[in-house]
Amino acid sequence: MSDNSGMINRVQAKAQEVAKEDYDKAKVLLSEAAKSGSFLYPIRGIFYFITHRALWKPFMSRLLPTISLAAGVTTAMFFFTYLPQLAILVFVNGPLAVFTTVLLILNESSTITNVIARNFLLQDAILDTFDGTLVARNATGIVSEGRQLKSGNDPIARLGKILKNPFSKFTPKALIRYVMYLPLNFIPVVGTVIFIVLQGRARGKSVHGRYFQLKSWSSSQQRDWLEQHNGPYTLFGTVATVLEMVPIVSTFFAFTNTVGAALWAADIEQKNTDMTAGTAPNLRESAKKAQ
């Protein structure tokens, strides 16, 4: 009896120790993320995009086909998946399942639309928006590493021939990860929060793909930087994910999030953020050697 009691006490003590370690890690990550201000960049991106009409050109050029895609995906999702998902959610949410199923399908449709659009319809437009924002912020030096620049005042019109292949090509990882984590939404409130944070963490790792490419950073350099700044990128990705989950305007937010990511990259490049104040000196040195 005493042996069992002692084992239980040891297990409880170990569990408390692990919980404390995880809490301390989460506290450090949140502190770093809050200090970096990364969560503000998606919001800044909205205002910057709205107030800089020149950046609207790539968005407007893809608006009609993206709306058509969104309408088709949403209609198909309601037709084929509403009743099956309602049958599951009614056991979890009761009468509210009628409404929560609609919200879930809108979320799913938005995600599917974003994945397809980003990789097959919007890739060039997103690239031009990112590079154009950097040009608008006078970060022409780094943009010229990846594409030719023309003279003039219009940041989009200045973008010339691409010298470095834009972003990574389509992989099904994002969609597979989304489907894997989707059942978390069946857990009221907490499950949805965990789902969004997990999606945000994955999203955050990709927001500066173009920036790293322009810097000519190797995969190991990118990985080191992202690991050292996991908190800020997760927080940026979480806010961006929440915005892009909004039905109908998700594509608009995909562009404003791109602008926000470019504004963040410009601040990092100009040493205008705490992330470059005494952090990752070895990484910056190796990055300079790689250029």
Residue pairs with C-beta under 8 A, 6 or more apart in sequence:
28 231
29 230
29 231
29 234
30 231
31 231
32 229
32 231
32 232
33 39
33 231
33 232
33 234
33 235
34 235
35 274
36 229
36 231
36 232
36 235
36 273
36 274
36 275
37 273
37 274
38 232
38 233
38 235
38 236
38 264
39 235
39 236
39 238
39 239
41 236
41 260
41 261
41 263
41 264
42 236
42 239
42 240
42 243
42 253
42 256
42 257
42 260
43 239
43 260
44 260
44 263
45 256
45 257
45 258
45 259
45 260
45 261
45 262
45 263
46 253
46 256
46 259
46 260
48 55
48 133
48 256
48 259
48 260
48 263
49 55
49 56
49 255
49 256
49 259
52 136
52 155
54 132
54 136
54 154
54 155
54 156
54 157
55 129
55 132
55 133
55 136
55 155
55 156
55 259
57 128
57 156
58 124
58 125
58 126
58 128
58 129
58 132
58 156
58 255
59 125
59 129
59 251
59 252
59 255
61 125
62 117
62 121
62 122
62 125
62 251
63 251
65 121
66 113
66 117
66 121
66 122
66 251
67 251
69 113
69 116
69 117
69 121
70 109
70 110
70 113
70 117
70 248
70 250
70 251
73 109
73 112
73 113
73 116
74 105
74 106
74 109
74 113
74 247
77 105
77 108
77 109
77 112
78 105
78 109
81 105
81 108
82 101
82 102
82 105
85 101
85 104
85 105
86 97
86 98
86 101
88 186
89 97
89 100
89 101
89 104
89 186
90 97
92 186
92 188
93 100
93 188
104 185
106 247
107 185
107 245
107 247
108 182
109 247
110 244
110 245
110 246
110 247
110 250
111 175
111 178
111 245
112 175
113 250
113 251
114 244
114 250
114 251
114 254
115 174
115 175
115 178
117 251
117 254
118 126
118 254
119 169
119 170
120 170
122 251
122 254
123 166
123 167
124 166
125 255
126 167
126 254
126 255
126 258
127 162
127 166
127 167
127 210
128 156
128 159
129 255
129 258
129 259
129 262
130 210
130 211
130 258
130 259
130 261
130 262
131 143
131 146
131 147
131 159
131 210
131 262
132 155
132 156
132 158
132 159
133 155
133 258
133 259
133 262
133 263
133 266
134 140
134 142
134 143
134 262
134 265
134 266
135 143
135 149
135 155
135 158
135 159
136 155
137 262
137 263
137 266
139 265
139 266
139 269
139 270
140 149
142 211
142 214
142 215
142 269
143 149
143 214
145 163
145 164
145 214
145 215
145 216
145 291
146 162
146 163
146 164
146 210
146 213
146 214
147 159
147 160
147 161
147 162
147 163
147 164
148 160
148 161
148 163
149 158
149 159
149 160
150 157
150 158
150 159
150 160
151 158
152 158
164 213
164 214
166 210
166 213
167 209
167 210
167 213
168 209
174 202
177 198
177 199
177 202
178 199
181 195
181 198
181 199
182 195
184 191
184 192
184 194
184 195
184 198
185 191
185 192
185 195
187 194
196 238
196 241
196 242
196 245
197 234
197 238
199 237
199 238
199 241
200 234
200 235
200 236
200 237
200 238
200 239
200 240
200 241
200 242
201 230
201 233
201 234
201 237
201 238
202 237
203 237
203 238
203 240
203 241
204 232
204 233
204 234
204 235
204 236
204 237
204 238
204 240
205 226
205 233
205 237
207 233
207 236
207 237
207 240
207 257
207 261
207 264
208 233
208 261
208 264
208 265
211 261
211 262
211 265
211 268
212 221
212 222
212 225
215 287
215 290
215 291
216 287
216 290
216 291
217 225
217 287
217 290
218 290
221 283
221 286
221 287
221 290
224 280
224 283
225 280
225 283
226 233
228 279
228 280
228 283
229 275
229 279
229 280
232 275
236 260
236 261
236 264
240 253
240 257
240 260
243 250
243 253
243 256
243 257
244 250
244 253
244 254
244 257
246 253
264 273
266 272
267 273
268 275
268 276
271 277
276 284
